[in-house]
Amino acid sequence: MNLFFFLMSILYGILKFLHIDFVPFASHGYPIGLWIAYLIVAVVEVILVFALAMLVVVILVYVFRKYMADVQNRIGPNRLGPWGSLQLIADVFKLIQKQDIIPTAADKTAYRVAPYLVFTPVVIGFMIIPFGNVSLLNLMVINFNYTILFLVATMIISPIGEIIGGLASHNKYGMLGALRAAAQDMSYEVPMLISLISVIILAGSFNAQDIVIAQRHIPFVVPEFLGFIIFFLAVLGKQVFPPFDLPESASELVSGYTTEYSGMRYGIFYMGGFAGTALASLVIATIYFGGWEGPIFPGTIWLIIKAGVFMLIFLLIQVSVFRVRVDQFLNMGWKYLLPLSIVNLFISVGFALFAGGVF
Amino acid sequence: MQDKIVEVNFGPQHPSTHGVLRVKVKLDGEVIVDAQPIIGYLHRNAEKLSEMGYYPKAQIYVDRLDYAAALNMELGFVLSAEKLMDVQVPDRALWIRMMMVELNRIASHFIWLGTHGLDMGMLSPFFYCFREREKVFRILDEITGSRLLYNYFAIGGVYSDVTPKSLEMIKTWLSDFDKNLTEIENIFKKSYVYVARTKGTGKLGLDDTISYGVTGPMLRAAGKKWDLRKNKPYLHYDQINFDVPSQQAGDVYARMLVRIEEMHQSARIVAQVLDKLPAGDFYNKKYSKPMLVRIKATGESYIPTESPKGEFGIYLVGDGSAIPYRFRIRSPSFANLSAAPAMLIGYKIADMTATLSSMDPVFGEVDR
């Protein structure tokens, strides 16, 4: 393949991406240049999403540190860069330089894989978030009919990474953390999915973009307030956030499943946590608060505002609650969240049947 | 790990053991079926070292027993030594001692409250408590010249007088102490999660408490209104109005309530001492330091005092030389820790950190 074909196909890809019909060599099916054009576009999009996730993590970690310091009468990072804003970069460099310690008795493959199992699905999850609807293109990386199901599928992978990491590190605290992660995972996941299904019933679609568009009159938090509360609590449990940070509770199980992890492997767990927080805020903003819908400003700004509010709420919760006990969390999940989410399911079915036109 | 029971070594390096406690725990899932505290990682031979020097020299070792409340430790030693050596103390020194001991009790309880919050999974109260403790330390620093280990009380008085400036500092600190403490205690009392986790956790009945020799806030939280400051007054505690807080439940929550009320009462005592502080000498001029090392004491003495952790006293035996023949430390944390298995077995591992921190052990004192 020569350069000409290559450039042509990029041009073709770009034109196709902008929905301009230009088919110079459509004589026999798809030419190879077309595939490369799609591939390049896909790679660029993945890089963009990764960069976006990283950017959000950097901002969130900085805000979190400063905010936490403010709440706790401290100053927080203030040495590196203006107002300590480069502290995280320095931390990442420090973590990368560190010796990579893998316990002798650990299951080495599983030990290595676990952090990525936590981190990667979160980045993938960013792909289905609709960041807006500019006239030419949907601002979302992948768009097909079942994006919410896809999101659910990715969200379920991260706790498995936690369980594998804890069990693979051959440490009793790690094992206890992994067991807690498994127990916690089961008790929040079912209510979370049922409340998601309620939203899907109301919107009549599995597509995230359709769900946003369905909220153009009333955001779903109004008919689905119960579901929103359930989803919010479940997300707190999923993100291993206080008050539900049981699997890695620092004062009981040294660090839970991350006990043996150090260096950048721990850093990936850490970043995965923050990226997950950002993703959870985006998802809540999308399915309950109308996503990019909003007056005056462009949609992307509305989404950032809505998700940003939720990120701040998550951070506020993190610095201001005690940790619950395991049995209390399981009680909450099975005795309250699950029945309430089923009640909520019926409520939304009722809304969809008798007031379907409103939404 | 094939067995159903997993044995976990909780410590000696663990974020929530507050020092070097090691607890051998057997777990059935999350439930503790056996717990065995193992101590001795901070053993520094304080008793024997104290028996090797003159009486006043022991004071620096005593300082380092309960490093969170060093002045309370010094008081136990100084009172006992004065009784043995028959040294009179001027009135002003007694009042100063009372004030200092109560200030240090507040500082010690602040450490406890902050780390207790940390153990319960919340970082913020730790910083609030250390901020408030810092204010107490500024005052202690102004009076004694150091922040943690003071070496301030002396046999026959105190080393330096309180200055008008330090009294002024105490007054300004007292003016908003109750308000600040109430703010912090509300974080605990009004938290639904905290109450749900601590009520009924780490229960120790009154009978068990007494038979294990548990004293201090843990005893008062179990229903016994026993405070040595009230029941066997030393210094001038009989001339001062204060209440002895007590609770009936004997769980972690009750201990928290008792300790916080104690802090309020300590502030009350400090305020009263400020009013009643008499003029006069702050040490007995008859006994300068070179004089003290020449006193040859005979007999034995023990004066129990109420330290922040419980009954603290030093049993001294003199054999007619200037060096103590026996220097026995009755340390409250050691006795309190012996009740740990009774409070841990049957509860969850998450309750363990709550219970251990509610005991407020300081390992300088446990291991000695």
Interface residues (C-beta under 8 A of the other chain):
Chain A: M68 V71 Q72 N73 R74 K172 Y173 M175 L176 L179 R180 P242 P243 D245 L246 S249 A250 S251 E252 L253 V254 V319 S320 V321 F322 R323 V324 R325 V326 D327 Q328
Chain B: M1 V6 V8 H14 P15 S16 L27 G29 E30 G117 L118 D119 M120 G121 M122 L123 S124 F126 F127 Y128 R131 S191 V193 Y194 A196 R197 K348 I349 A350 D351 M352 T353
